[in-house]
């Protein structure tokens, strides 16, 4: 499994390095703005950093999906499927790669945000920053307060629900490649299937009652998302093992 | 050792392999022969466990092909299948990581004999160089079965001699080699058994020495008889 995981990381290395390089550039612009007292540069850099965070997290899942699709539908799939590994291991490595990449990316962008915030806090004062954020959230009519446990719960929810979305897309793609291959309109059916599954899972996750703390709600929803991600993994691997030809 | 029973594979309405029952034994080099689209590659892919049959089954040492058989069956596809980022060294390392029977020293030795440098990126190689590298990778495994699909494709005469020698070195009493090629004369110098396939159906399996002694014809002659005139004499 470790070797499979190693090659899954290698396959997705290039776009990740591009994202890292862009983030380093944006961070350099932020630091330049901070130390040179150029608020415009700092503001633009913050916008880019927020954008890169969102794109970066999304990219982790999308890259895993693209690689799986390529492994099943191009000759490069021989490299993977001729090795003495079961589809459960092969897909497991892909899901793990996606999950670990999401966690690492989440931790990286969170750490960067904390460091940058710390710099700003030193200049503006802690309470002023919290006030600004909480006012923003009140304006958006949410009852979420900014504090470390809440932020961690939100990150946990984002990572697990995105992992669940990606594994749902894995299932739709495998059904397309293994069962519908060569049939007209299979991309449409795949996309439709993905939408239906995602909608159903979203509905089930939203059934968590809005009681208790906000952290508890996010954690329950994260657990349900993780459970669905596991279910999607087993169903997908089973279909691959039984029906997939490369 | 490697058997298929009533093996069939369909792609929509087209039947690529049609009820092929075939038994291949160790100690032989089989030439799988047939025109384009006769089902040779599809049969090999099913035997390698890469493709699922529509019906029938392939077994290796009595067990359906799968994870365990992939440890002992070395398959070389005719199409290039390497990751774009790989160098020749990376490909060797990949095989070493996944196949316990892969010998890195044998691989390096074969690369030297085939004038290939490890640092070269695979995407920059000519088709002939890729073909040589694929042979080096596959034959650096100490497998029980080697299945080489079109090993001489796009390879010049001198390199072909080197590949032929390398293939013959891999042949042993306990090993089975199966090669497909359009270069029938080339195959005659290597193989001792011929498997003729047409339109997905197995026509016959012949011992080449017996073919020469009893029928007085070469493998190429027999090929012409079967595929040239459309009927078996």
Interface residues (C-beta under 8 A of the other chain):
Chain A: X3 X6 X7 X10 X11 X13 X14 X75 X76 X77 X78 X79 X81 X82 X83 X84 X85 X86 X182 X242 X243 X244 X245 X246
Chain B: X11 X12 X45 X48 X49 X50 X51 X52 X67 X68 X70 X71 X75 X77 X79 X80 X81 X82 X83 X85 X94 X97 X98 X99
